[in-house]
Amino acid sequence: MTLFFLELFYIYYQFYSQRAIIEMVGNKVGKKVGNKKALNSRKQKIILEMRNNPNITTAELHVILGVSETAVEKNISFLKENGYIERVGAKKTGYWRVL
């Protein structure tokens, strides 16, 4: 009877240990892999335009995309916050780096 409880405890311990390890690894992987959010077609187009012309302005993007400058600025803010792009240099003399 005691052997049965020891075996049962051992099985439970293994299961719990594996589950805890999987959760720890899953959380770490999820944080690194899951950081970036999916992009819609407009955000993809902005990235494409920035790759082709790193000096592009929001005014030029507004004309190319056919949306307001406010919409362009909101999309750029999203892309910067989620690590897709960064601004290098000053606002007027700098350029866009696609990450």
C-alpha positions as CSV (number, residue, x, y, z in Angstrom):
1,M,0.0,0.0,0.0
2,T,2.8,2.4,0.9
3,L,4.5,1.6,-2.4
4,F,1.4,2.5,-4.3
5,F,1.2,5.9,-2.6
6,L,4.9,6.5,-3.3
7,E,4.4,5.6,-7.0
8,L,1.3,7.9,-7.1
9,F,3.2,10.7,-5.5
10,Y,6.1,10.2,-7.9
11,I,3.8,10.3,-11.0
12,Y,2.0,13.4,-9.6
13,Y,5.4,15.1,-8.9
14,Q,6.6,14.4,-12.5
15,F,3.4,15.7,-14.0
16,Y,3.5,18.9,-11.9
17,S,7.2,19.5,-12.6
18,Q,6.7,19.1,-16.3
19,R,3.7,21.3,-16.3
20,A,5.5,24.1,-14.4
21,I,8.5,23.9,-16.8
22,I,6.2,24.1,-19.8
23,E,4.4,27.1,-18.4
24,M,7.6,28.9,-17.6
25,V,9.1,28.3,-21.0
26,G,5.8,29.1,-22.7
27,N,5.5,32.4,-20.9
28,K,9.1,33.4,-21.9
29,V,8.6,32.3,-25.5
30,G,5.2,34.0,-25.7
31,K,6.7,37.3,-24.5
32,K,9.5,37.3,-27.1
33,V,7.6,35.8,-30.1
34,G,4.2,37.4,-29.3
35,N,5.5,41.0,-29.0
36,K,4.7,42.0,-32.6
37,K,1.1,42.5,-33.6
38,A,-0.2,41.6,-37.0
39,L,-0.2,44.3,-39.7
40,N,-3.1,45.3,-41.9
41,S,-2.5,46.2,-45.5
42,R,-2.1,50.0,-44.8
43,K,0.6,49.4,-42.2
44,Q,2.4,47.0,-44.6
45,K,2.2,49.6,-47.4
46,I,3.7,52.2,-45.0
47,I,6.6,49.9,-44.3
48,L,7.1,49.2,-48.0
49,E,7.2,52.9,-48.8
50,M,9.7,53.5,-45.9
51,R,11.9,50.8,-47.2
52,N,11.9,52.3,-50.7
53,N,12.3,55.8,-49.5
54,P,13.6,56.2,-45.9
55,N,13.2,60.0,-46.1
56,I,9.5,59.8,-46.9
57,T,7.2,62.3,-45.0
58,T,3.8,61.8,-43.5
59,A,2.5,64.2,-46.1
60,E,3.8,62.0,-48.9
61,L,2.4,58.9,-47.3
62,H,-1.0,60.6,-47.0
63,V,-1.0,61.2,-50.7
64,I,0.2,57.7,-51.6
65,L,-2.3,56.0,-49.3
66,G,-5.2,58.3,-49.9
67,V,-5.9,58.7,-46.1
68,S,-5.6,61.7,-43.8
69,E,-2.3,62.7,-42.3
70,T,-3.7,61.9,-38.8
71,A,-4.4,58.3,-40.0
72,V,-0.9,58.1,-41.2
73,E,0.5,59.4,-38.0
74,K,-1.5,56.9,-35.9
75,N,-0.3,54.0,-38.1
76,I,3.3,55.2,-37.7
77,S,2.9,55.5,-33.9
78,F,1.6,51.9,-33.9
79,L,4.6,50.7,-36.0
80,K,7.0,52.5,-33.7
81,E,5.5,51.3,-30.5
82,N,5.5,47.7,-31.7
83,G,9.1,47.7,-33.0
84,Y,8.6,47.7,-36.7
85,I,10.2,51.0,-37.4
86,E,12.2,53.7,-35.8
87,R,13.1,57.3,-36.5
88,V,16.8,58.0,-36.8
89,G,17.9,61.6,-36.5
90,A,15.9,64.7,-36.3
91,K,12.3,65.1,-37.4
92,K,13.2,67.1,-40.5
93,T,16.6,65.8,-41.4
94,G,16.3,62.2,-40.2
95,Y,15.1,59.0,-41.9
96,W,13.0,55.9,-41.2
97,R,14.7,52.6,-40.3
98,V,12.6,49.5,-40.9
99,L,13.5,46.9,-38.3
